[in-house]
Amino acid sequence: MDRSVRSTVWQQIRPGALAAVQGLAVALLSLTTNVLLFALSVVSLALIPALGIGFALFPAVTVLVRLSLTLQRRLSRSAGVLIASPYAPVPAGARLGTWQRFRWVVSDPATWRDLAWLIPGAVTGGACVLAFALAAYGLEGALFVPLVLYLSIDWYGYGVFWPMDNLAKAWLAAPQGWLLLAGGLAVAPWLLWLHFRFAGFFLAPTRAQELALRVRHLAATRADTIDTQAAELRRIERDLHDGAQARLVALRMSIGLAEQLMANDPARAARLLSEAQETSGHALAELRHLVRGIYPPVLAERGLNGAVQALALTVAPPVDVDVDLDLPGSPPAAVESAAYFAVAELLTNVAKHSGARRAWVSLVHRDGVLRTEVGDDGRGGATPDAGTGLAGVRRRLAAFDGTMTVTSPPGGPTVVTMELPCELSSRRTLPSSGTG
């Protein structure tokens, strides 16, 4: 079979095959850990009156329950279902003893919703194995039986629907095996989706919990924004003090000295004035560079589309830019600036750390979200906590309620996806720069 044909076939069956394997994993996880953790939870609660052992045991079991269900929440993403974590954080600065930890656990509604899910989750999770069993059963008839016939092995009695006691029945196993295999691969994604959709009723945050999580998120991003703004102001102050201000002081001194020398030593005064002119040029260049760091003029002049394309020309590996922002409007200036500086930081990382031969940037605005993707074919292995500037990008986006997702397996490729909620406004028009 041609390689392109094999690739096309694999792309068609890959989602179903992965879903079938994930269904087996979900079934094993649900049937083992859910039942075991439910039993441990019941026992730990029953031991509360017995010398208070349950006060220490129940929070420990709750930790195991949350670890297991957090893993199941992560697995839900593969089925296209996002289940957020509903747990209340540990009180800030608190050193919880046995009683305080018990009170914190039992006062969190998510604890009891987790326990309520364990047994129903074991049932629906166990049902996910049906797709894997159906696909595996069909694979037996589709591939194994023809292989036995091809090798002329005298091994009948091994069939799909009925024992094969003759060659004719053996040949009937192959087509029905392919049908069962196709059915298992088609059903697997739906079984997983139904399981995790049902899980969302128990494991997802309630409306009140969502509001509480939202408040905590906004408080954290507000604190990060304030810290970032303070650091930016300190940077501007430092750059002004060490750069332009120092040059302006030197410029004033040179002009003052030239004024004193004008009558007695005109040649030296002329040299000082020439140096002062050069110093003023350097000071002006530094001020322009500082202003560009606050809000790049290219954004005001060319918009995000042109600014990103201009930015792509400044990095070492070739960068393909795909911008789909040809819409009757533009994002707010603050959002444009955040997206621009985020792309600039990521392309700098590509040039410094990735060893990539090519990179790409894509921007698109859909359904009120500005989605930006920056990728490269480098060595991979990038993480937001690795000190490569990704953590700073995430903090910058969080100030606008944006998100960042990093996919960077060892060996690459690295793909960073950023989403910024924003609405388009009418296009800004630049004032005419002509002189009358």
Secondary structure, DSSP 4 states (H G I P E B T S, - for coil): --HHHHHHHHHHHHHHHHHHHHHHHHHHHIIIIIHHHHHHHHHHHHTSTTTTHHHHHHHHHHHHHHHHHHHHHHHHHHTT------PPPPPTT----HHHHHHHHHT-HHHHHHHHHHHHHHHHHHHTHHHHHHHHHHHIIIIIHHHHHHTT----S--SSS---SHHHHHHHHHHHHHHHHHHHHHHHHHHHHHHHHHHHHHS--HHHHHHHHHHHHHHHHHHHHHHHHHHHHHHHHHIIIIIHHHHHHHHHHHHHHHHHTTT-HHHHHHHHHHHHHHHHHHHHHHHHHHHHHS-HHHHHHHHHHHHHHHHTTSSS-EEEEEE--SSSB--HHHHHHHHHHHHHHHHHIIIII--S-EEEEEEEETTEEEEEEEE-S-----TTSSSSHHHHHHHHHTTT-EEEEE--TT--EEEEEEEE---BPPP-PPP----
